[in-house]
Amino acid sequence: MAQSKPSNVSKNPKRSRRRVDSASLLTFPGVVLVLVGELAVRVSPSWFPWLAPFGLTYGLGWMLLAAGVIWRVVSFRWIRAAFPLLVLVATWPSFMLVFSLGLGTTPMPEDQTQAWGVLSFNVRRLDEYNWLKGDQTRRDLATWLSSRQEEVWCLQEFPKNGKSVLQESGFAWSSSGRKVLGWPNGSGPAMATTFPVKSWTTWMFPDEAGRGRVLEADLETPSGTVRVFNVHLQSLYFSHADYAAVEDGPSREEGLRLLGLVTKASEARAAQAKELKKRMDDSPYPVVLAGDFNDTPMSYAVRQLRQGRVRDAFDAATLGLGGTHIGTVPGLRIDGVLVDTTFVVHKQETHGVILSDHHPVTAWVGSGVDLD
């Protein structure tokens, strides 16, 4: 009986080249999250609501992708690094809305009176329900505010009796020289300023746009008359049980319900951003928009606001993510200051104090052109 010939498909002593390298565990999900995130910021949630949550994961996706590219480069897999590197380069401007290198600050003018500050802070009803330390939180907040030099404070979730509450906690309104413009009932946006107030009003969005609140005021600043919008856009309205489900891992039913709340709120904020942009465009004065947007910079709503006459003061932020929400998902920047493009932003900073479930944000601005 003739011997069978050895099979031509013998094992190669050399290791076969792997079609998928280890870095793919980073680059593949990174590319998906980044590209879908770029779609989420451009496509209205009223058209494709399921895209909206991907704005929340944009920063994570970009950093996963960057780590995968670095891994491939140091492993000399340069060809495989080419496409994800191209994605990183193309989306760099978007990532700069999520993470600051701290290089965009502009020196303060020699005449310090030409630069003025805007503070935005969701004070969470001054810890009325003792979420933190109650009276101690209010005393600490009064002390912290007493040290602030910003001429304009845009406060959200400020109770109607907030002025007296802070005074009882040690804040001296008389010596601060600040006039308080408050929400007429319950809690809402309020403004405390040392600038002369020409006029001011409060308003809510149309019913179909959800529950958002705005206080706008025309202030006499060193940059001329400026219309300042203090906003609190649509919240998620998560209950304690909802937040617990997020932390513990929701069931399928809970996950679908939470996703529904997220997408519904995103649709409302998109409608609110449209109305707010129109009001800003109609302003005869330069505008500043500050507040709790309840959305990240990589969201459809906030991008629509930036498409108008304002830019994000985060361009001049200090190094880091600048996260403002203190919650289950760290690093989310949902509060901020958007400044008229005719202004210079000298510096923007996120304060690390924990006096609410939000960190306060300050932007120092000045005239970029002669307003006369």
C-alpha positions, 0 to 999 in steps of 0.5 A: 500500500502506497504511503500517502503524501504529506499534506501540503497544508502543514503548520508553518513554523513561523507564527501566522500574522494575526488579522486582529491585533490587541489594539483593536480592542481599543481602536474599534470601539473608539472609532464607533463611539467617535463617529456615532458621536459626531453624528449625534451632534449634527442630527436632531434628536427629533429625527433619530433620538437614539443617537443623542446618548452617544454625545455623552460617550464622545470623550471616552471614545476619543481617548480609547481611540487615542490609546489604541493608536499609541499602542499601534505606533509603539508596536511599529504597526504604523499602517494599521495606525493610519486610519484611526490616526486620521479619525483623531486628526479630523475630530480634534476640534470636537475633542477640544470641546471636551478636554482642554490643554490649557493653551487658549488663555489670553493675558488679562488687560493691563487696565483690570477694569476692562475685564469682567467676570461671569460666574455660572452656578447651579446652587441646587436650591441652596441645599434646601432639602439637606442633600449635603450638609444643610446649614453648614453647606449654606454657610460654606456657600455664603463664605465662598461667594463672599470671596468671589470677584465676578461682576455677574453671577448667573445662579440656577435653581435659586429659591425665591427666598434665596437672598434672605437664606444666604444673608442668614448664612452670613452673606452681606448683600449690602457690602457686596453692592449686588442687585439680585434679579430673581425668579418670580416663584418657586426656584429658577434662574437668578442673577446677582450683579454689581453692574447697572441693570437697564432692563430684565425679564424672565420667561419659559419656553413654549409648552411643546419645548418642555420645562426650561427657564430663562432670565435675561438682563441688559447690563451696562458693562465695561464692554458696553451694554450686554444682554446676558441670558441665564438659562436652565435647560430641560432636566432629565428629572431622574428620581432617586430610584433612577439614579440608583438603577444607573449606579447598580446597573439597570434591568432591561426594562429600567434601561429602556425607560431611562433611555426614553427619559434621556432621549425625550429630554434631548428632544426638548433641549433641541427645541429650547436651543432653537428658540434661545438661538433666535432670541440671541440673534435678535438681540441688539447688543452683544450677548453672553449665555450662561447656565446649566445646559443639562447637555454636553458640548457634544450634543445637538442642542449645545452645538446649535447654540454655538452655531449662532453669535457665541462661542464656548469660553472653554476655549480659554479653560485651564487644563482638563475635562472641566467637568461640572456635574457631580454624579454617577458619570464623572467628567461631564461638562453640562454647565458653561458660559458662551460668549459673543464672538466680538469678545475676548475670553481671557480665562475660564475655570471650573471651581472644585468646590462641592457645595451643590451637585454642580461645580461652578464655572467662571469666564473672564471676558473683555471687548474684542472690538470697539463697541462705540 
